[in-house]
Amino acid sequence: MRDGNMLIGWSVGTATYPANRSEAAVARILPDGTAMVASGTQDLGTGTYKVMTQVAAEALGFPPDYVRFALGDSSLPKAPVSGGSQSAASVSPAVWAACTQTRDQRSTYLDGARGSPLAGARRART
């Protein structure tokens, strides 16, 4: 762009920080109808407990009160550090994948179980 004899440039500032993703969660539906979802991630006050509980509840089709999210134990699936939102980028999709897989396995089992209230029910796809 020109203003008389002067050239005027426009620019956009950008930055990137690696947002690495990895497998980072497990999910189980318990006999009492609640779910236990877990990851070796940490919560540094950024809301990891709440966010992962909400992701899990939506993926499972459960109310959030029916989901317990556990974290911070080295025996749980390894998760990345919290820097650069790596936890959110890795753990959220891992929680979603673990929960949808668990939900579908449960639905397949219960769909075929004699006397199940879900026998013949169609599964919702998300």
C-alpha positions in Angstrom: 0.0 0.0 0.0 1.3 3.5 -0.7 0.8 6.9 0.9 2.4 9.3 -1.5 6.0 8.2 -1.8 5.9 6.0 1.3 5.3 2.3 1.3 3.0 1.2 4.2 3.0 -2.4 5.2 0.5 -4.5 7.1 1.4 -7.5 9.1 -0.1 -10.1 11.3 1.7 -11.3 14.4 1.6 -15.1 14.9 3.0 -17.6 17.2 2.8 -21.3 17.7 3.4 -23.6 20.7 3.4 -27.3 20.2 0.0 -28.7 21.3 1.0 -32.3 21.3 -1.7 -35.0 21.7 -1.4 -38.4 23.1 -3.5 -41.2 24.5 -4.3 -40.1 28.0 -7.5 -41.5 29.5 -9.6 -44.6 30.4 -13.3 -44.9 31.1 -15.5 -47.4 32.9 -19.2 -47.6 33.4 -19.8 -49.0 36.9 -22.5 -51.3 38.0 -24.3 -48.5 39.8 -24.8 -46.7 36.5 -22.2 -44.0 37.0 -18.9 -43.6 35.1 -15.3 -43.5 36.3 -13.0 -41.6 33.9 -9.3 -41.2 34.7 -6.1 -39.7 33.4 -2.6 -39.2 34.8 -3.0 -35.5 34.1 -3.0 -32.8 36.8 -5.2 -29.9 37.8 -3.2 -26.7 38.5 -6.3 -24.7 39.2 -7.2 -24.5 35.5 -10.5 -26.5 35.8 -9.3 -29.8 34.5 -11.6 -31.8 36.8 -14.7 -29.8 35.7 -13.9 -29.7 32.0 -13.0 -33.4 31.7 -16.2 -34.3 33.7 -18.2 -32.3 31.2 -16.5 -33.8 28.2 -17.0 -37.3 29.6 -20.7 -36.7 30.5 -21.5 -35.4 27.0 -19.7 -38.3 25.3 -21.4 -40.9 27.5 -24.8 -39.2 27.4 -24.8 -39.1 31.2 -25.6 -36.2 33.6 -22.3 -34.7 34.9 -23.3 -35.8 38.4 -23.0 -39.4 37.2 -19.4 -39.0 36.2 -16.3 -39.1 38.4 -13.1 -37.9 36.9 -9.9 -39.0 38.7 -6.4 -37.7 38.0 -2.9 -37.2 39.3 -2.0 -40.8 39.9 1.1 -42.2 38.1 -0.7 -45.6 37.6 -3.2 -43.8 35.3 -2.6 -43.2 31.6 0.2 -40.8 31.1 -0.7 -37.3 30.0 1.4 -34.3 28.9 2.3 -31.3 30.9 0.0 -28.4 31.3 2.2 -25.9 29.5 0.8 -24.5 26.2 -2.6 -26.1 26.8 -1.2 -29.5 26.1 -3.4 -31.1 28.8 -6.6 -29.7 27.3 -5.5 -30.6 23.8 -4.6 -34.2 24.7 -6.8 -35.2 27.6 -10.1 -33.9 26.2 -10.0 -35.9 23.0 -8.7 -38.9 24.9 -11.6 -38.7 27.4 -14.0 -38.3 24.5 -12.6 -41.3 22.7 -12.5 -43.5 25.8 -16.0 -42.6 26.7 -17.6 -43.1 23.3 -15.8 -46.4 22.9 -17.0 -47.5 26.4 -20.5 -46.2 25.6 -20.6 -48.1 22.3 -19.3 -51.3 23.9 -21.9 -51.1 26.7 -24.6 -50.4 24.2 -23.6 -53.4 22.1 -23.5 -55.7 25.1 -26.8 -54.5 26.5 -28.5 -54.4 23.1 -27.9 -58.1 22.8 -28.5 -59.0 26.5 -31.7 -61.0 27.0 -34.1 -58.9 29.2 -32.1 -55.7 28.8 -34.2 -52.5 28.8 -31.9 -51.4 25.9 -32.4 -54.6 23.8 -33.1 -53.4 20.3 -32.4 -49.8 21.1 -30.6 -47.7 18.5 -27.3 -46.1 19.5 -26.9 -42.3 19.1 -23.9 -41.4 17.0 -21.9 -38.3 17.9 
